[in-house]
C-alpha cells in the first residue's frame, strides 16, 4: 500500500510458512513472546494511515 501512497508506513511483518508444523511453531513463539492483537488503534497508527 505504500507503493500506491495509501500508507506512509507500516508496523507489520508478512510471514509465509510452508507447512502446518512451522505455522504451529510460529504461533507458539508469538504467544510466548506475549504477542497480542491490537484492539485499540492509537494515534501513532492513525498518523501512519494504517487504518481508516
N, C-alpha and C positions, 0 to 999 in steps of 0.2 A: 504494500500500500504506500510505502514511502516513495517508490518509483513513480507513482501517479500523483504525488503531492497530496495524498489524502491523510497522511500522518507525518509528523515531523520526526518521531522516534518511537521505539517500542521497548518494552521490558520483558519480552517473551523469548523463549527458545523453541525452535522446532526440532523435534526428535523423531527419527524414524527407527523403528525396531523391526527386525526381520522374523521374529518368532515369539510365541507366547511366553516362553521361559524368560527371554530378555525383557519383555514387557512387564512381567511379574517382578523381576529383579529391579527394574526401574521404579515401579510403583512402590515397592518396599523401601527402596533407598529414599525416595521422596518423603514417604511417611516418617521414616526415622529422622530425617533432617527437619522435621516439623513444617514441611511444605504445606501451604493451605491455599485454597481458592480465595481470591479477593472478593469479598461480599460487598464492601462499601468502596465506591470509586472515590479516591482522594483528589484533591486539587492538582497534585503532581501529574496524575494520569489525565485529568482534563486538559491541562496545559499542553500535553503532548498530543492531544486529539486522538487518544486511544479508544475513546468511546463517544457515543452520541448523547 
